[in-house]
Amino acid sequence: MSKHLKRYFAPRTWRIKRKGITYVAKPSPGTHKINMALPLNIVLRDILGYANSNREVKFILEKRDVAVDGVRRKDCRFPVGLFDVLSLNDINEHFRVILDKKGKLDLIKIGKEESALKLCKITGKRAVKGKIQLHLYNGANIFAQDGSYKVGDAILLAKGKKKEIKEKVSLDKNVLIYLVGGKHTGQIGKVQDIIGNRILYKTESGDVVETLKEYAFPIGKDNPLISLTGR
């Protein structure tokens, strides 16, 4: 399998120049779809500007404490996906991956306390030996205490030696959602109604817009549970 892809054919969600060097690094196989994740070398070199070359990126990853969601990573092609937290622990800087209103993956700076939190959407669930196992949008699984969690809901996880569910956000009326697909990617709105696989939501400007249910990522009741804009 090739470790590179032609820059011109890279996902449109990537914030990179389309012209110049012919090839760009391809993310290693991971938990996110390729259009929802960036390889670490693009993040450190092209977006954050901490390196000028792939060689410098490899040096940083080898010598410095660079972690994604609390786990140190040394693979320069490791995929950093939507809502993942990138931590440069040596300099105490933390960033969360978001989608801007142009549908591009971007990073915003967050505080150390918030870097321990991650919002995950539930994409499936099943019973395992009498317990409820939740399948999350990033490929992870976690056991829940009860069966009240539904596909489409989101959970706020506290990362650590043992992941803990701190809060649940149901996909329901009057809940804030973050659009992760479609024409309105990156927008925040409040659910007005849910009809089958479609959602009507009110935008920040007061317009009522329709979108697919799969594009809606619940983020909170009155305020987002995580930062979605830079500090």
C-alpha positions in Angstrom: 0.0 0.0 0.0 1.4 3.4 -1.0 2.4 5.8 1.8 1.7 8.8 -0.4 -1.1 10.2 -2.6 -1.1 12.9 -5.2 -1.5 16.3 -3.6 -4.2 17.3 -6.1 -6.4 14.3 -5.2 -6.0 14.8 -1.4 -9.4 15.2 0.5 -10.9 18.6 0.1 -11.1 18.8 3.9 -7.3 19.1 4.1 -6.0 22.6 4.5 -3.1 22.2 2.0 -1.9 23.9 -1.2 -3.0 21.9 -4.2 0.0 22.9 -6.3 3.7 22.5 -5.6 5.1 19.2 -4.5 3.4 16.4 -6.4 2.9 14.0 -3.5 1.7 14.4 0.1 1.8 11.8 2.9 -1.2 9.5 3.3 -2.4 8.8 6.9 -1.6 5.4 8.3 -4.7 3.2 8.7 -6.5 4.3 11.8 -9.8 5.1 13.5 -11.0 8.0 11.3 -12.0 8.1 7.6 -9.3 9.7 5.5 -11.4 12.8 4.8 -11.8 13.4 8.5 -8.2 13.1 9.6 -4.8 14.6 8.8 -1.4 12.9 9.1 0.7 14.2 11.9 3.4 15.6 9.6 0.8 17.8 7.8 -0.5 19.0 11.2 3.0 19.9 12.6 4.5 21.2 9.3 1.7 22.8 7.2 -0.9 23.9 9.8 1.0 24.6 13.1 4.3 25.5 11.4 6.5 23.7 14.0 8.6 22.1 11.3 9.8 23.0 7.8 10.3 19.5 6.5 9.2 15.9 7.0 12.7 15.2 8.5 12.1 17.9 11.2 8.7 16.4 12.0 10.3 12.9 12.5 12.9 14.5 14.8 10.2 16.3 16.9 8.2 13.1 17.2 11.3 11.1 18.3 12.7 13.6 20.8 9.6 15.4 22.1 6.5 14.3 23.9 3.8 14.6 21.3 0.5 12.9 22.1 -2.9 12.4 20.4 -5.7 11.9 22.9 -3.2 11.3 25.7 -1.2 8.6 23.9 2.3 9.5 22.7 2.8 9.0 18.9 6.0 8.7 16.9 4.5 7.8 13.5 4.6 10.9 11.3 1.6 9.6 9.3 -0.5 8.9 12.4 -4.1 10.2 11.6 -5.3 13.1 13.8 -9.1 13.3 13.3 -12.1 15.3 14.1 -12.3 16.4 17.8 -9.0 14.6 18.6 -6.7 16.5 20.9 -3.0 17.0 19.9 -0.8 17.7 22.9 2.8 19.1 22.8 3.5 18.3 26.4 7.0 19.6 26.4 5.8 23.1 25.8 2.3 22.6 27.4 0.3 23.4 24.3 -2.9 21.6 23.4 -5.0 21.7 20.2 -8.4 20.3 19.2 -9.2 19.3 15.6 -12.4 20.9 14.3 -14.1 21.6 10.9 -14.2 25.3 9.9 -17.2 26.8 8.1 -15.5 26.1 4.8 -15.4 22.4 5.6 -11.6 22.3 6.2 -10.0 20.5 9.1 -8.3 23.0 11.4 -6.8 23.1 14.9 -7.8 25.4 17.7 -5.8 26.0 20.9 -7.4 24.8 24.1 -6.4 24.7 27.8 -4.7 21.7 29.5 -7.8 21.0 31.6 -10.0 20.7 28.5 -7.4 18.6 26.7 -8.5 15.7 28.9 -12.1 15.8 27.5 -13.3 14.3 24.3 -16.8 14.4 22.8 -17.7 11.3 20.9 -20.8 10.4 18.8 -22.4 7.0 19.2 -22.6 5.1 15.9 -23.8 1.7 17.2 -24.3 -0.4 20.3 -24.7 -4.0 21.3 -25.0 -6.3 24.4 -21.8 -8.0 25.5 -22.0 -10.5 28.4 -24.8 -8.5 30.0 -23.2 -5.1 29.5 -24.0 -2.4 26.9 -21.0 -1.7 24.6 -21.1 1.6 22.7 -19.4 2.0 19.3 -18.1 5.5 18.8 -17.5 7.5 15.6 -13.7 7.2 15.9 -13.7 3.4 16.1 -13.4 3.2 19.9 -15.7 1.2 22.1 -16.7 1.8 25.7 -19.0 0.1 28.1 -22.0 2.0 29.5 -23.8 1.5 32.8 -27.3 1.3 31.3 -29.1 1.0 28.0 -30.4 4.6 27.8 -27.8 5.6 25.2 -29.0 5.7 21.6 -27.2 5.8 18.2 -26.8 9.4 17.2 -26.3 10.6 20.8 -22.9 11.9 22.0 -21.0 11.3 25.2 -18.3 13.4 26.9 -15.4 11.3 27.9 -12.7 12.1 30.5 -9.5 10.5 29.3 -7.1 8.8 31.6 -6.1 5.3 32.6 -9.8 4.4 32.5 -12.1 6.4 30.2 -15.1 7.7 32.1 -18.4 9.0 30.7 -19.0 12.4 32.3 -22.1 13.4 30.4 -24.5 12.3 27.7 -26.0 14.6 25.0 -29.1 13.1 23.3 -29.9 14.0 19.7 -33.3 15.6 20.5 -35.2 18.9 20.1 -33.5 22.0 21.5 -30.1 20.4 21.5 -27.1 22.1 20.0 -25.6 20.3 17.0 -22.4 20.7 15.0 -22.6 20.0 11.3 -19.9 17.6 10.1 -21.1 17.2 6.6 -23.1 18.8 3.8 -23.3 22.4 2.6 -23.3 23.8 6.2 -20.3 22.0 7.6 -18.9 23.7 10.6 -22.1 25.4 11.6 -23.7 25.3 15.0 -27.5 25.1 15.3 -30.3 24.2 17.6 -32.6 21.2 16.7 -36.1 22.3 15.9 -37.5 18.9 14.8 -36.4 15.4 13.7 -38.3 13.8 10.8 -37.0 10.4 9.9 -33.4 10.7 8.7 -33.7 14.5 8.4 -33.3 17.3 11.0 -34.6 20.8 11.0 -32.3 23.2 12.9 -32.1 26.9 13.6 -28.8 28.5 12.6 -27.0 31.2 14.7 -28.5 33.8 12.3 -32.0 32.5 13.0 -32.7 30.7 9.7 -34.2 27.2 9.8 -32.3 24.8 7.7 -32.7 21.1 6.9 -29.9 18.6 7.0 -29.4 14.8 7.2 -29.4 13.3 10.6 -26.0 11.6 10.0 -24.4 15.1 9.6 -25.6 16.2 13.1 -23.1 15.9 16.0 -24.8 16.7 19.4 -22.5 19.1 21.3 -24.5 20.3 24.3 -27.9 21.6 25.6 -27.4 25.3 26.2 -23.7 25.6 25.4 -21.1 23.4 23.7 -19.4 21.0 26.1 -16.1 21.6 24.3 -14.5 24.6 22.7 -15.1 24.9 19.0 -13.4 28.3 18.4 -9.8 29.3 19.2 -8.7 30.9 22.5 
